[in-house]
Amino acid sequence: MTVRHLIAEQVLLDGELVPAHVEIGADGTIRRITRLKAGETAKRAKVVRASDVSAGEGMVTLKPREQVLPGNVDTHVHINEPGRTDWEGFATGTMAAALGGVTSLVDMPLNAIPPTVDVESLRIKQQAAASQIYVDTGFWGGIVPGNTDQLRPLHDAGVFGFKCFLLDSGVEEFPPVSPSQLREAMVTVKSFDGLVIVHAEDAKTIDTATEATIRRRPALARRMTSYADWAATRPQEAEATAIEGLIDAVRETGCRTHILHLASAAALDPIKEARDEGLPLTVETCPHYLCFEAEQIPDGAAEFKCCPPIRDAGNRDALWQGLQEGLIDMIVSDHSPATREEKYRGAPDLTHAWGGVSGLQVGFAAVADEARRRGIGIEQVSRWMATNTAELVGLDRKGSISVGSDADFLIYDPAQAHVVVASGLAHKNPITAYAGRELRGTVVGTILRGTEIFSPQDTSTALAQTGRFLASGTAGGGPVPGGAETAAVGVL
């Protein structure tokens, strides 16, 4: 359904949940917002119907407890198509996003084949995605050894920035960069005011920790089933050391830089010092680092394996504190799915299992539930998962409910509890660390540019496949006119 009037008792406006009537133009942007008094929404709906005969079909009114939030913007998603489409794919991945309240996402340059390291590979990915995306979708480019001359063309083609690894990425087609290669790329990206995003772990520290762990218990060289043992091979120091080196590179080059999936609170002190110095540095963390603790992960539970690893309860609490203090800017899924064969390779030994948590559809509800337990309101969760992520990639028309913004909404029922069932998720492979977790609060609807993808009033109809490509450098970083099919053949 095309929505022209959205009326609800709880709409997130300027950081506050208030009664409001949101009017949406034919172009899918918010045309007018009228704040209402509590209990006035039913009367407002009657007035709108009386003054606009067509409003009945284009009007959505919600239950008093249902909340209207800006659609989430997830800037860290691995779709894996083409090349590893059996791991995920644009159809299943973007459907999961929509069902989880994500109306815009940015796809990582790996683990698709080919990786997005030049314009040709970007076009191949766009062609694979065309006409099968449920939410607005953008793309990151990649930095690998020898592709510095491709970064400006990729930027001009619409990618939102460039990802690199400081250690083995896990896939041979996306190798890591050395410190000198990183600085060379950062100088180039700085020249056009681009953004570099970094998987920051130190390989030498990990090698040393792995050797020490096995030296203490030689049997672990043959079989490592304990999550705590495996996590000990990638200690907090690996992140802190890499981040300290990265901060030096930011200081030297002045390049805008973003730290991916921070798992270690040990890195918060150097991050604070860099912020105090005024360096252009931003930081993200992920739902699994905020919702789980290593002590509670069962032996052999490969669905929890990710890099960097989930750490202990005290570290989890410190990450929440880092969010509240503003040292960590945002929360993203780092959705990194795999087939059962890859995820449980060598089971119950964790050493060879694919490292990544599948949680795109679940992340928002899990974070909102954990935040509630900690006395943190949904308003702040929305800032971390919608507003700040949109700002990171320059999506000016996303991430807030305001006049002129895209009419992208997440409809959330904070009282509706549910238990996560892996087979009930839209993810291509029914494997997730959240399986069996009871969550209080459920995403019950999403609207993308004024079109209902799914509705709290009608959950039986097929989802609307209305996603478009996003590109940096377009007005507000917004959807490319003409939709995904047009964009795939060269509009970006």
C-alpha positions as CSV (number, residue, x, y, z in Angstrom):
1,M,0.0,0.0,0.0
2,T,1.1,3.5,-0.7
3,V,0.9,5.5,2.5
4,R,0.0,9.2,2.4
5,H,-1.0,9.7,6.0
6,L,0.6,8.1,9.1
7,I,-1.1,8.9,12.4
8,A,0.2,7.5,15.7
9,E,0.4,8.3,19.4
10,Q,4.2,7.7,19.5
11,V,6.3,9.1,16.6
12,L,10.0,9.8,17.2
13,L,10.5,13.5,16.5
14,D,13.6,15.3,17.6
15,G,14.5,12.6,20.1
16,E,11.0,12.5,21.7
17,L,8.1,10.1,21.2
18,V,5.0,12.3,20.6
19,P,1.6,12.0,19.0
20,A,1.8,13.1,15.4
21,H,0.3,13.1,11.9
22,V,2.9,12.6,9.2
23,E,1.9,13.4,5.6
24,I,3.8,11.8,2.7
25,G,4.1,13.2,-0.8
26,A,3.8,11.3,-4.0
27,D,7.6,11.3,-4.3
28,G,8.0,9.3,-1.1
29,T,9.3,12.1,1.1
30,I,7.7,13.6,4.2
31,R,5.7,16.7,3.2
32,R,4.3,17.8,6.5
33,I,4.4,16.8,10.2
34,T,1.7,17.9,12.6
35,R,2.2,17.4,16.3
36,L,-1.0,16.3,18.1
37,K,-2.2,16.2,21.7
38,A,-2.3,12.9,23.5
39,G,-5.4,10.9,22.6
40,E,-6.1,13.1,19.6
41,T,-5.1,10.6,16.9
42,A,-8.5,9.0,16.4
43,K,-10.2,12.3,15.9
44,R,-7.4,13.4,13.5
45,A,-8.0,10.3,11.4
46,K,-11.7,11.0,11.1
47,V,-10.9,14.6,10.0
48,V,-8.5,13.4,7.4
49,R,-11.0,10.9,6.0
50,A,-13.7,13.5,5.8
51,S,-11.5,16.0,4.0
52,D,-9.8,13.6,1.7
53,V,-11.9,10.8,0.2
54,S,-8.9,8.9,-1.0
55,A,-7.1,9.0,2.4
56,G,-8.9,5.8,3.5
57,E,-6.7,3.6,1.4
58,G,-3.6,5.7,2.0
59,M,-3.8,6.1,5.7
60,V,-2.2,4.1,8.5
61,T,-3.3,4.5,12.1
62,L,-1.5,2.6,14.8
63,K,-2.3,1.2,18.2
64,P,-1.4,3.6,21.0
65,R,1.5,1.4,22.2
66,E,3.1,1.1,18.7
67,Q,6.0,3.3,18.1
68,V,7.0,4.9,14.8
69,L,10.8,5.3,14.4
70,P,13.0,6.2,11.4
71,G,13.9,3.1,9.4
72,N,17.3,1.8,10.5
73,V,20.3,2.3,8.3
74,D,22.7,-0.7,8.6
75,T,26.1,0.2,7.2
76,H,27.7,-3.2,7.8
77,V,26.1,-6.1,5.9
78,H,27.6,-9.0,4.0
79,I,25.2,-10.0,1.2
80,N,27.8,-12.3,-0.5
81,E,26.2,-12.2,-4.0
82,P,27.5,-13.0,-6.6
83,G,30.0,-15.8,-5.9
84,R,28.8,-17.0,-2.5
85,T,25.0,-16.5,-3.0
86,D,24.4,-19.8,-1.2
87,W,25.7,-18.0,1.9
88,E,23.1,-15.2,1.6
89,G,21.9,-13.1,-1.4
90,F,20.2,-9.8,-2.2
91,A,16.7,-11.2,-2.1
92,T,16.9,-13.0,1.2
93,G,19.3,-10.5,2.8
94,T,17.2,-7.4,2.0
95,M,14.0,-9.2,3.0
96,A,15.5,-10.0,6.4
97,A,16.6,-6.4,6.7
98,A,13.0,-5.2,6.0
99,L,11.5,-7.6,8.5
100,G,14.1,-6.4,11.1
101,G,13.3,-2.7,10.6
102,V,16.3,-1.9,8.4
103,T,15.1,0.2,5.4
104,S,18.6,1.1,4.1
105,L,21.8,-0.9,4.1
106,V,25.3,-0.7,2.7
107,D,26.9,-3.9,1.4
108,M,30.5,-4.8,2.2
109,P,33.0,-5.4,-0.6
110,L,33.6,-9.0,0.5
111,N,32.6,-11.9,0.5
112,A,31.2,-11.7,-2.9
113,I,33.2,-12.9,-5.9
114,P,34.5,-10.8,-7.4
115,P,35.1,-8.4,-4.4
116,T,34.2,-4.8,-5.0
117,V,37.7,-3.5,-5.6
118,D,37.2,-1.7,-9.0
119,V,34.3,-0.3,-11.0
120,E,33.8,-3.4,-13.1
121,S,33.3,-5.5,-10.0
122,L,30.8,-2.9,-8.7
123,R,28.8,-3.1,-11.9
124,I,28.8,-6.9,-11.6
125,K,27.4,-6.7,-8.1
126,Q,24.8,-4.1,-9.1
127,Q,23.6,-6.3,-11.9
128,A,23.3,-9.2,-9.5
129,A,21.2,-7.1,-7.1
130,A,19.0,-5.5,-9.7
131,S,15.2,-6.0,-9.3
132,Q,15.5,-8.2,-6.2
133,I,16.1,-5.8,-3.3
134,Y,13.4,-5.1,-0.7
135,V,15.2,-2.1,0.9
136,D,17.4,0.7,-0.4
137,T,20.9,-0.6,-0.9
138,G,24.4,1.0,-1.3
139,F,27.9,-0.4,-1.6
140,W,31.3,-0.1,0.0
141,G,34.4,-0.4,-2.1
142,G,37.5,-2.3,-1.0
143,I,41.2,-1.5,-0.4
144,V,43.5,-4.3,-1.3
145,P,47.2,-4.3,-2.3
146,G,47.7,-2.7,-5.7
147,N,44.2,-1.1,-6.2
148,T,44.9,2.5,-5.0
149,D,44.4,3.8,-8.6
150,Q,40.9,2.3,-8.5
151,L,39.7,4.2,-5.4
152,R,38.8,7.5,-7.1
153,P,36.9,5.8,-9.9
154,L,35.0,3.8,-7.3
155,H,34.2,6.9,-5.4
156,D,32.9,8.6,-8.6
157,A,30.8,5.5,-9.3
158,G,29.0,6.0,-6.0
159,V,30.5,3.8,-3.3
160,F,30.3,5.2,0.2
161,G,33.9,4.5,1.2
162,F,36.6,1.8,1.3
163,K,37.1,-1.2,3.6
164,C,40.4,-2.8,4.4
165,F,41.8,-5.5,6.6
166,L,45.0,-5.2,8.7
167,L,45.2,-9.0,8.8
168,D,43.9,-12.1,6.9
169,S,40.2,-11.4,5.9
170,G,39.3,-15.1,5.7
171,V,38.9,-15.1,1.9
172,E,41.9,-15.2,-0.4
173,E,40.5,-12.8,-2.9
174,F,40.5,-9.9,-0.4
175,P,44.0,-9.8,1.0
176,P,45.1,-7.4,3.9
177,V,47.1,-4.3,3.4
178,S,50.4,-3.4,5.0
179,P,50.9,-0.2,7.1
180,S,52.5,1.5,4.1
181,Q,49.8,0.4,1.7
182,L,47.2,1.6,4.1
183,R,48.8,5.1,4.4
184,E,49.1,5.3,0.6
185,A,45.4,4.5,0.2
186,M,44.4,7.0,3.0
187,V,46.3,9.8,1.3
188,T,44.4,9.1,-1.9
189,V,41.1,8.9,-0.2
190,K,41.8,12.0,1.8
191,S,42.3,13.9,-1.6
192,F,38.6,13.5,-2.4
193,D,37.4,13.6,1.2
194,G,36.4,10.0,1.2
195,L,36.0,7.5,4.1
196,V,38.2,4.6,5.0
197,I,36.7,1.8,7.2
198,V,39.0,-0.7,8.9
199,H,38.9,-4.1,10.4
200,A,41.5,-3.4,13.1
201,E,43.1,-6.5,14.7
202,D,46.9,-7.0,14.9
203,A,48.1,-10.3,13.3
204,K,51.3,-10.5,15.2
205,T,49.5,-10.2,18.6
206,I,47.1,-12.9,17.5
207,D,49.9,-15.2,16.4
208,T,51.7,-14.7,19.7
209,A,48.5,-15.3,21.7
210,T,47.7,-18.5,19.7
211,E,51.1,-19.9,20.3
212,A,50.9,-19.1,24.1
213,T,47.4,-20.7,24.4
214,I,48.5,-23.9,22.7
215,R,51.8,-24.0,24.7
216,R,49.8,-23.9,27.9
217,R,47.5,-26.7,26.7
218,P,49.0,-28.6,23.8
219,A,45.8,-30.6,23.2
220,L,44.2,-27.4,21.9
221,A,46.3,-27.7,18.8
222,R,44.2,-30.7,17.8
223,R,40.8,-29.6,19.1
224,M,39.6,-26.3,20.4
225,T,35.9,-26.5,21.5
226,S,35.8,-23.9,24.3
227,Y,34.8,-20.4,23.1
228,A,36.9,-19.0,25.9
229,D,40.0,-20.8,24.6
230,W,39.3,-19.7,21.1
231,A,38.7,-16.1,22.2
232,A,42.0,-16.2,24.0
233,T,43.8,-16.6,20.7
234,R,42.4,-13.2,19.6
235,P,42.8,-11.1,22.8
236,Q,41.7,-7.6,23.5
237,E,45.3,-6.4,22.9
238,A,45.0,-7.4,19.2
239,E,42.3,-4.7,18.7
240,A,44.0,-2.1,21.0
241,T,47.4,-2.5,19.2
242,A,45.9,-2.2,15.7
243,I,43.7,0.7,16.7
244,E,46.6,2.6,18.2
245,G,48.5,2.1,14.9
246,L,45.5,3.2,12.9
247,I,45.1,6.3,14.9
248,D,48.7,7.2,14.1
249,A,47.8,6.8,10.4
250,V,44.8,9.1,10.8
251,R,47.0,11.7,12.5
252,E,49.5,11.5,9.7
253,T,47.1,11.6,6.7
254,G,44.0,13.4,8.1
255,C,41.8,10.9,6.3
256,R,38.3,10.3,7.7
257,T,38.4,6.9,9.2
258,H,35.9,4.5,10.8
259,I,36.7,1.6,13.1
260,L,34.6,-1.5,12.4
261,H,32.9,-3.8,14.9
262,L,34.7,-2.7,18.0
263,A,34.6,-5.6,20.5
264,S,37.3,-4.6,23.0
265,A,36.8,-2.0,25.7
266,A,40.6,-1.9,26.0
267,A,40.6,0.3,22.9
268,L,38.3,2.9,24.4
269,D,41.1,4.9,26.0
270,P,43.1,5.5,22.8
271,I,39.9,6.2,21.0
272,K,39.0,8.9,23.6
273,E,42.5,10.4,23.2
274,A,42.1,10.5,19.5
275,R,38.6,12.2,19.8
276,D,40.0,14.7,22.3
277,E,42.7,15.5,19.8
278,G,40.0,16.2,17.2
279,L,41.0,13.4,14.8
280,P,38.3,12.5,12.2
281,L,37.6,9.1,13.7
282,T,34.3,7.3,14.2
283,V,33.5,3.9,15.8
284,E,30.9,1.2,15.6
285,T,30.0,-1.9,17.6
286,C,27.5,-4.7,17.0
287,P,24.5,-6.3,18.7
288,H,26.3,-9.6,19.4
289,Y,29.0,-7.8,21.5
290,L,26.2,-6.0,23.4
291,C,23.9,-8.9,24.0
292,F,26.1,-11.9,24.7
293,E,29.0,-12.8,27.0
294,A,31.7,-15.3,26.4
295,E,31.2,-17.1,29.7
296,Q,27.7,-18.2,28.6
297,I,28.6,-19.5,25.2
298,P,28.4,-23.3,25.0
299,D,31.3,-25.4,23.8
300,G,31.4,-25.9,20.1
301,A,28.7,-23.3,19.4
302,A,30.1,-22.0,16.1
303,E,27.1,-19.8,15.5
304,F,28.7,-17.4,18.1
305,K,32.1,-17.3,16.4
306,C,33.0,-14.0,15.0
307,C,36.2,-11.8,14.5
308,P,36.9,-10.1,16.8
309,P,35.3,-12.4,19.3
310,I,32.5,-11.8,21.8
311,R,34.2,-11.1,25.1
312,D,33.3,-11.3,28.8
313,A,30.4,-9.6,30.7
314,G,32.5,-6.8,32.1
315,N,33.7,-5.9,28.6
316,R,30.1,-5.9,27.4
317,D,29.2,-3.5,30.1
318,A,32.1,-1.2,29.2
319,L,31.0,-1.2,25.5
320,W,27.5,0.0,26.6
321,Q,29.2,2.7,28.7
322,G,31.3,3.7,25.7
323,L,28.1,4.1,23.7
324,Q,26.5,6.3,26.4
325,E,29.6,8.4,26.6
326,G,29.7,8.9,22.9
327,L,33.1,7.1,22.3
328,I,31.2,4.5,20.2
329,D,29.0,6.2,17.7
330,M,26.7,3.5,16.3
331,I,25.5,-0.1,16.3
332,V,25.4,-2.2,13.1
333,S,24.7,-5.8,12.5
334,D,27.9,-7.0,10.8
335,H,25.6,-9.7,9.3
336,S,28.1,-12.3,8.1
337,P,26.2,-15.5,7.3
338,A,27.5,-18.8,5.9
339,T,26.3,-22.2,4.9
340,R,26.0,-24.9,7.5
341,E,29.0,-26.6,5.9
342,E,31.2,-23.5,6.4
343,K,29.8,-22.5,9.7
344,Y,30.3,-25.9,11.3
345,R,33.4,-26.9,9.5
346,G,35.5,-29.1,11.8
347,A,32.8,-29.1,14.5
348,P,32.9,-29.1,17.4
349,D,36.4,-27.6,16.9
350,L,36.0,-23.8,16.5
351,T,39.3,-23.3,14.7
352,H,38.0,-23.9,11.2
353,A,34.5,-22.6,11.5
354,W,33.5,-19.5,9.5
355,G,33.7,-16.4,11.7
356,G,30.6,-14.3,11.5
357,V,27.2,-13.8,13.3
358,S,24.0,-13.9,11.2
359,G,21.7,-11.4,12.8
360,L,20.4,-8.8,10.3
361,Q,16.8,-9.5,11.0
362,V,17.2,-9.8,14.8
363,G,19.8,-7.1,15.7
364,F,17.5,-4.1,16.4
365,A,15.0,-6.0,18.5
366,A,17.9,-7.6,20.5
367,V,19.6,-4.3,21.1
368,A,16.3,-2.6,22.0
369,D,15.5,-5.4,24.5
370,E,19.0,-5.3,26.1
371,A,18.9,-1.5,26.2
372,R,15.5,-1.6,28.0
373,R,17.0,-3.9,30.6
374,R,19.7,-1.2,31.2
375,G,17.3,1.7,31.4
376,I,18.2,3.1,28.0
377,G,15.3,4.4,25.9
378,I,14.3,3.4,22.4
379,E,15.0,7.0,21.4
380,Q,18.7,6.5,22.0
381,V,18.7,3.1,20.3
382,S,17.3,4.7,17.2
383,R,20.0,7.3,17.2
384,W,22.7,4.6,17.3
385,M,21.1,2.5,14.6
386,A,19.4,5.0,12.3
387,T,20.5,8.6,12.7
388,N,24.2,8.1,13.3
389,T,24.7,5.4,10.7
390,A,22.9,7.6,8.1
391,E,25.3,10.5,9.0
392,L,28.3,8.2,8.6
393,V,27.6,7.7,5.0
394,G,26.0,11.0,4.2
395,L,22.4,9.8,3.7
396,D,20.8,13.1,4.5
397,R,17.3,11.9,3.7
398,K,17.6,8.8,5.9
399,G,17.8,8.2,9.7
400,S,15.3,10.8,11.0
401,I,11.6,11.7,10.7
402,S,11.6,15.2,9.4
403,V,10.1,17.3,6.6
404,G,12.0,16.5,3.4
405,S,13.4,13.2,4.6
406,D,12.4,9.9,2.9
407,A,9.3,8.4,4.5
408,D,11.2,5.4,5.9
409,F,9.7,4.1,9.1
410,L,10.1,1.2,11.5
411,I,7.0,0.3,13.4
412,Y,7.8,-1.2,16.8
413,D,5.7,-2.8,19.4
414,P,7.7,-2.6,22.7
415,A,5.3,-4.9,24.5
416,Q,5.1,-7.8,22.0
417,A,7.5,-10.5,23.0
418,H,8.8,-13.2,20.8
419,V,11.3,-16.0,20.8
420,V,13.8,-16.1,17.9
421,V,13.5,-19.2,15.8
422,A,16.2,-19.5,13.2
423,S,14.1,-21.3,10.7
424,G,11.5,-18.5,10.9
425,L,14.0,-15.8,9.7
426,A,14.4,-14.7,6.1
427,H,18.1,-15.4,6.2
428,K,19.0,-17.9,3.6
429,N,20.7,-20.2,6.1
430,P,18.8,-20.9,9.4
431,I,21.8,-20.4,11.6
432,T,22.0,-17.6,14.2
433,A,23.5,-17.0,17.6
434,Y,20.1,-15.5,18.7
435,A,18.2,-18.8,18.2
436,G,16.0,-19.4,21.3
437,R,16.5,-15.9,22.8
438,E,13.3,-14.4,24.1
439,L,13.0,-10.7,23.2
440,R,10.5,-8.2,24.5
441,G,9.7,-5.9,21.7
442,T,9.0,-6.7,18.0
443,V,9.3,-5.0,14.7
444,V,5.7,-5.2,13.3
445,G,6.0,-3.1,10.2
446,T,8.3,-1.2,7.9
447,I,7.6,1.6,5.3
448,L,10.1,2.5,2.6
449,R,9.7,5.9,0.9
450,G,5.9,5.8,1.6
451,T,5.3,2.2,0.6
452,E,4.5,-0.4,3.1
453,I,6.9,-3.3,2.9
454,F,4.9,-5.1,5.5
455,S,2.2,-3.9,7.8
456,P,1.1,-4.4,11.4
457,Q,-2.5,-4.6,10.1
458,D,-1.8,-7.3,7.4
459,T,1.1,-9.7,7.9
460,S,-0.2,-12.2,5.3
461,T,0.5,-10.5,2.0
462,A,3.9,-10.7,0.2
463,L,6.5,-8.1,1.1
464,A,6.8,-5.2,-1.3
465,Q,10.0,-5.4,-3.3
466,T,10.6,-1.6,-3.7
467,G,14.3,-1.1,-2.9
468,R,16.5,1.2,-4.9
469,F,20.2,1.6,-5.2
470,L,21.9,4.3,-3.0
471,A,24.9,6.2,-4.2
472,S,27.2,8.7,-2.5
473,G,27.3,12.0,-4.3
474,T,23.6,12.0,-5.3
475,A,21.3,14.5,-3.6
476,G,21.4,13.6,0.1
477,G,23.1,10.3,-0.8
478,G,19.6,9.1,-1.7
479,P,18.0,6.6,-3.9
480,V,19.1,6.7,-7.6
481,P,16.1,7.8,-9.7
482,G,14.6,5.0,-11.7
483,G,15.1,2.3,-9.2
484,A,17.4,-0.7,-9.0
485,E,17.0,-1.9,-12.6
486,T,18.0,1.5,-14.0
487,A,20.8,2.0,-11.6
488,A,22.3,-1.4,-12.4
489,V,23.0,-0.4,-16.0
490,G,25.0,2.6,-15.2
491,V,23.1,5.5,-13.5
492,L,25.4,5.2,-10.5
